[in-house]
Amino acid sequence: METITIRKEKQFLIFEENQRQAKINCNTFAFYGVSGNKVKNIPTFIKEILTKLNSSSVKTENQIVLELVEFFRANYTHSSRYRFLPLFKLAEKSLSLGLDFQVNIYEINRMNVKNLKLNKDFCSFLFEHYNGVFNFNSYDSYVFYHNSKLNFSFETMEVLRTMHHYNYEQNFLEYIGHQIEYRRINLMPSFQASVNFLYDVLKEMNKPLEKEKNFFNYVIKIATEYKIQKDIKMRENLLKNQNDKFAFENENFIAIVPKTKQQFQSEGNQQKNCIYNSMLKQVTRGIINIVFIRRKNNIEKSYISCSIIKRGKYEVCDFLEKYNRKSTDRDVIAFISEYNNYLETI
């Protein structure tokens, strides 16, 4: 059995076996079959050699050529050839610099390949921190580390980088970096969640960052202020949206308009439904309105939770008994019909 040889000559990868050869132009990814003619797709001859690539009978002139061929086999498809070309060039350059190139075609949209400079600084960074491995993670780390004006250890910068997709401002990153570098609080499981919470809440409250030394005390302080502000806003929205115009009654039933969080909570507890945990938020946002329908002879006891929506005119959306069961009480159904007629007038 004759040996298969793969070699690189100028821009060509040449595949040879039994005095036959086919080749790939690595500058254009044009293919040439055993006849020497240009063909549209990968020649069958090359495909057959690629299936034998791990065989001891395959010889390459050096390790770089073998890795390039492996990279081609793993990543090239006819549909992705235009994206593959710059990636292949990057792989070839990386391998020539001694890097372990581990990027695939699916990551090309996440990496600006054409503008990537494989300079000495970049290579030194990968050898120092990533054992010479070039993948999306190591590339992203390098970009963040060298574009940032922060002066922290690599370990701290890596923690900050995992948060960078959040687009934190520089002064916020600087504050969190100091908390990590000098207090090591990133070791606490709740740290990341607390960082996200603090950033979001400061934004929502339009409140400037105060670089307090005790991070978690600061989070608790802001959380307390936020809860107070949120409760005030909720009360304002409930009073605004839960208007007395939704009140209604007949000889048997009365529709009560709840206006406090406590009323919603009590109703949810009695009815075993989502009035408090879910629908209260929709009420404060003005999406729906809620009334509690009670029997007049037992007005303190919860009976029907009723939601109202506006589709041109107000109308009842749902009227549910305990455990979100649809009411089949004929008197309730008659009351809802009367109530809908009333809602059309407001």
N, C-alpha and C positions, 0 to 999 in steps of 0.2 A: 504493500500500500504506500503510495507516494505521499509525501508531506504537503500539507496545506501551508502556504506562506501568505502573510499579510504584511504589507510594507507601505510606507508613506514616501511618495516622490513628488516634491513641490506641492501643488494643491491637491494631488490625487491620493486616495486610498486605493491600493491595488490588491486584489484577491487572486491568488494563483493556485491551481491544482492540475496535475497531469498535463502540463504545458498549455493549459487554458487559463485565460485571465479575464476578469471584468473589473471595472473601476468606478469610483465615485469622485466627482469633482467637489471638493469640500468648500469651494467658494460659491458655488451655485446650486449644489446638490442635483446636478445632472448625472444620469446613470448611463454607463456604457456596457453593453452586453459582451459575450464572448466573441461575437462577430466584429466588435469594435465600433458598432453603430450606437448612436444615442437612442435610448429607450425611455419611455415615460415613467415606468415604475421600477422598483428594485428588481434587478435581474434574478431569475430563479437560481442561477448559479451562485450568486451572493447569498441568497436566502439559505441555500443548502449549507454553505460554509458557516453561516451564523449559527445554525443549529449544532454544528460540531465544534463551536468555539472553545468549549472546556475540555476538548479532547487533547491528549498529549501529542497528537500528530500535527496540531496547529502551531506554527512558529511565527513569531512576530519579531521585528528588528529590535524593539525595546518595549518596556512596560507602558510608556505613554501611548504608543500605538494600540496596544491591547486594551487599555482603559478607554481610549477614544472609540474603538469599535464596540466595546461593551456599552458605552454611553449611547452610541447610535442605535444599537439593537434595542435598548430599553426605552428610548424616547421618541425615535423618529416615526411619524406617520405621514402619509401623503397629504392629508388634510391640514396638518400643522407645519408643513415644511417651511413656510415663510417665517413663522415664529421660531422654528427650530434653528435656522441658520445663525442668527446672532448668539443663540445659546450654545451652539456647537463651537463657535469661535471663542466664546468665553471659557468653555470647558478646555479647549486646546491650550489657550494661554495659561489658564490656572494650573493645568497639569505640568506644563513646561516650567512653572515656578515652584513645583514641588507640593502644590496644594492637593488635598483630597477633595475632589469636586463632587458634591452630592446634591445637585439641583436638578429637578426634572421639568419637563415641558409645562406642567400644570402650574408651576410657580412663576412663570415668566411675567405674568400680569402683575405680580406682587413685587417684582424686582425691575428697576429701570436699567436693563442690561446695557443698552447703548451708551448710557452716560456713566457707567461704572468704570472707575479707573483702578486697574490692578497695580497700584503703586507699591513702593517698598514699605510704606507706613501700614498699608492695609494687610500686606502679607505678614509683617512682623506682629501685628495685632492678632491675626489668626493663629500663628504659631505659638504666641505667648498665652493666649486665653482659650483657644479651641483645638489645640493639638494639630493645627494645620488644616482643619476641616472647613471647607467652604460650602455652606448651605444657607438657606434663607435666614435661619435664626442668627448665625454668626454674622451675616451681612447686615441684618437689621441692627444687631448689637453695635457693630462698627459705626454705622451711620449715626445712630443715636449718641454713642459715646463721643464721637468727634464733632458732631454738630452742636452738642450741648455746651453751654458755658459753665456747667457745674463741675466742681472739683472734688469728687468723691472717689472712694475706692471702686475697683471694678465690680465687686460684689454688690455694693450699694447701688451702683449705676444699673446693674442687671435687674434689681428689684424695681427701680424707677422705670426702667424700660418696659417692664410688663404692664405698667400703668399708663404708658405713653399714648396708647390708642385712645385714652380718655381725653387727650388734648388739654392736659393741665397747663396753666400758665407757668412761666418760668419761676415766679416767686413762690408759687404753691409747691412746685417740684423741689425747689431749694429748701423750703421748710420741711417737707416730708423727708428729703435726703438727710437733713441734720438729725431728724428723729431716728432714722435708720442707723446712720453712721455712729452716733454717739450714745444712743439709748438702746439700740438693738431691738426695738419693739416690733420690727417686722417678723420676729420669730413667733409672735402671738397670732393665732389663727384668725382673730377678729380684726387684725390690722387693716387688711385690704378693704374689707367691707366698711370699716370706719373711715378710711380715706375717701372712698367713693361717696359715702353719705355726707361727710363734711363738705366736700367740693360741691355736690349737688345742692345742698341746703344753703350754703353761702351764696350760691348763684341765685337761687330762688328767692332768698331774703334780701338780695342786693346788698349784701353785707361784706365789708372788706376783711381780708385775712388778718388775724392777729397772731403773730408768731410766738405763741405761749410755749413755755418749756415743757409743761406737762401735757402731752398730746391728748391722752384719754380724758383728762379733766376738762380740757378745752372742748372735746367732742360732746361730753355730757352737758356742758354749759350751753353750747349751741343747740343741742337737741332739745333741751328744756325751753329755750327761747323759741325754737321752731314750733314746738308743741303748743305753746301759749298762743303764738301768732296764728297757727293753723286752726286752733279752737275758736279764736276770735273771728277768723275769716269764715269758718263753718257756720257760726251763729248768724253772722251777717247774711250769708247766702241763704240759709234756711228761712230767715225772716223775710228776705226779699222774694224767694221763689215759692214758699209755701203760703200763698196768699189766702186770706179768709174767704175769697170768692169761691173756693172749692168746697166750702161748708154747705151741707144740704141735709134735709131730714124729711121724713114722712111720719105717718102715725106709728110705724113699727121700728124704724131704724134711723140712725143719725150718722153722717159722715163727718168725722173729726179730723181737723187739719193739724198734724203734729208739727211743732216748730223748734223742738230741742233734740239734741243728740240722745238724751236720756229717754225720751219718749220712743225713739226708734229702737233703742237698745232693749227696752222693756217689751215692746211689741215682738221683736225678734226672738227674745227668750220665751215668751208665751206661745208664739206661733211655730217655733222651731224652723224658722225660714231665714232667708238671706237679706231681709229688710235692713238690718243694721250693718252687717259685714260687707254687703255689696251695693245694695240699692241706694243707701244713704249718699254715697259718692255721686251717683247719677243725679240725685235730687239737688245736691249743692252745685252741680255743674249746669243745672237747668235743663237736663235732658228729659226727665220725667217728673211727675208730681205723685205724691202718695197721700192717701187718706185712710183712716181706720174706720171701718164700718162696725158699729156696735148696736146691739139691741137696746132699745130705750129702757126696757125694764131691768137691764143689767149692764149699765153703761161702763162700768169699770173693767169688765171682762173682755179681753180680746176675742174677736170673732172672725172678721174678714179683713185681710190686707188688700187694698185696692190701688192699683197703679193707673195713672192717667198720662196720656201722651197727646201731643198736639199734631194733628195731620190736617192742616188748614183750620179745623175746629178741634176743640178739646174732646176727647172720648176716652172711655174706660178701656184700658189695655188688658188687664187681668184682675180677677177678684178671687182670691184664694183663701181657703180655710187653713187650719193647722197642717203642717208638713207639706205645704204647697199643693194641697188637694183642691181641684176645681169644685166650687160650690154647686150643689144640686138642689139647694133649698129654694123652693118655688117663690117664697116671699122675698128672698134675697135677689133672685133673678128679676122679679117684678120691680124691686127697688132700683136695681142697676139700670133697668130700662127707663125709669123715671129720671134717674140721675143723669143718664146720657142726654135725655131731652133737655135737662137743665144746663148741662155743660155746653150744648150748642148755642146757648144764649149769651155766654160770657166771652 
